[in-house]
Amino acid sequence: MNGRVMNIRSHNQRFNASRKQLFGILKEENLRKYIKPPLEYTKGLVKCRILYSRQIEDIHYIHYAIKPIRSLQLVECNFIEYNHKFEDRKILDECMQQASKADDMIIVKNGLLTDSYYCNIALLQKGIWYTPETPLLEGTMRALLLKNKKIQTRNMAVHDMNAYTHVSLFNAMIPHGAIVLPACNIL
């Protein structure tokens, strides 16, 4: 935001944990030393995309605007695995094709709510925001919200949907509360 890297601690934790799990790399890196946006990307909201394998391959910047979401569709996919942020999003794209009646989706795995296409989710019940105990991807904003006790985890079954009044979608670019829909907008 305006040239300032947001939530770098959570991004570093996920980056280093992913490199350790996927490549066996134990040496930790601080992404801050790599993120140097050109002048035209130092104003407004900018997404920094870092592509890496054993080393950083590419860093790309793009101005970002939050896409309006007015409806969500439940999409069942019991075999989906997406516990690292991969460039290959084919499985998510296939799920999204099933959500033709809505702007976005909530993926249901083994009867439990997980995530949307790009976002973690939280549902509101009696003034408390709950996020799935087992999301597809443990996002950096989710980690920050949990740390700051803004959300709590719980298993969230499809058959309990009527217990919630609202749903919030959030990720590193979309703060919790920026996209909030009545739960009745989930198809």
N, C-alpha and C positions, 0 to 999 in steps of 0.2 A: 504494500500500500504506500503510494508516493515514494517509492524507492526503498522503503523499509521492509526487511524480511520479517514476516510474521511467524510466530510459533516455531522458531528454528529448533528449539530443543526437541520437540516431538518429531519433527522431520529428520533430525540427526539420529534419534533413537531408532526410527523405522528403517532408515537407510542403512545404518550399521548392523542392525539385527538381520535385515534381509541379506546383506552381503555375507554375513556370518553363516546364515542358514543355507543360502543358495550356493555359495562359492567357498565356504570355509575360511573366509578372510577375517582375521581377528583384529587387525590394526584398524582402529576407529579413525574416521575422518570427520571434519567439521565442514558441512556444506557451505557455511557462510564464506569461506575463503574462495569458493568457486562461483558464487552468485554475484556477478558484477553487471547489472543491467545497463545497456546503452542508454544514453540521455533520453531518447524518446520513450523509454519505458520507466522513467522515474516519476511520472505523474499518474495519479489514478490507480485503479485496481489492475494489477498485472499478474498473469499466471506465469510462473517459471517452471518449465518442464525439464527435468534432468533425466536423460536416458543413460543407463549404466549397465555394465556387466561386471567384470572383474575390476574395471576402472570406469571413470566417467567418459562416455562416448560423445554426448552432445548436450548442450544447454540451449533451450529455446525460450523466448519471451513472447507473450501475446497479450494485448489488452483484453480484459475479461468483463463480460456483462452477465449478470445472473438471468438465466432463462426463466420466464414465468411458467410455473407449474400449477394447474388448476384441478387436475385429476390424476389419480393413480390407479393402476390395475394390478391385482394380485396375479403373479405368474409362478406356477409351480415348476421347480427344477431340483429334483432330489440328488442329482449327481454333481452339481456345480461345486467347484473348488476355486477360490480366488483369494487366497490368504496373503498374496503379495501383489503389489501394484505392477502388473505386467503391461507391456506395450500391446501384446496380443489380447484383445478383448472380445474375441470371436464368440465365446460362450455367452457373454453378456449381450452382445449384439443379437444372437439367436433368441435369447429370452425376450429382449426388447421388441422383437418382431411379433411376439405373441400379445403384446400390450397395445394392440391397434386401436382400442377404444379410449385410450388415455394419453396424457402428456408424458407420463413416466410410469414406472412399475415399482412394485415391492416384490422381491423374489422370496418365495416360500420354499423352504427346504425341510423335508420331513415334518411338515405340519407347522413349522415355526417361521416367523417373520425374520428376515435377515436385513437386506439393504435395498436401495433403489439402484438405478443404473450408474449414477455417479456419486451418490450420497449415502451416508449412514442415516439412520432414521431414529426418531424418538416419538413415542406416543404419550399423550397426556391422560392421566387418570387421577381425579381428586387432587389437582394441583401439583402433582409430581410427574416429571417427565421420565419415562423409562425407555431405555434402548436395549435392543436384543443382546442377550448374554453371549450369543454366538453369531456375530455378524460375519459376512463374507470377508470383509477387510476391516481390520482395526485401524480406522482412520486417525489422522493426527488431530483433527478437531474433536473427534470423539474422545481421544485420550485426554485432551485438555479439559473438556467438559466434565469427564469423570473425575479427574484430579481436583477440579474446582467445585465438585459436588453439585453441579447444575443438572446432571442427569444421573440415573441409577440403572444398573443392569438387572434384567430378569428374562426368563424364557417367555416368549410372547407367541402364544399359539393362535392360529387363524380362528379357531372356534371361540376365542375370547375377545375378538375384535370389538364387539358391542360394549365392552367395558371401558373403551377409550373414547375421548371426545375430539381430540385433534392429533394431527401428525405433523412433525417438523422434519424437514430434510436439511442436512448440513454436511459440509466438507471443508477442506482447507480454504476454499474460496468463498463459501457461503456460510455465514455465521448462523448459529442456532437462533431461530426466531425470524430469519429473513424470509423463509418459505414455510408457512404454517397453513394447513388446510383442515377443514372440518373432517373428521373421520368418515362421515357419510360420503365424502368425495373419493373414497377408495372403492373401486368396483370389484 
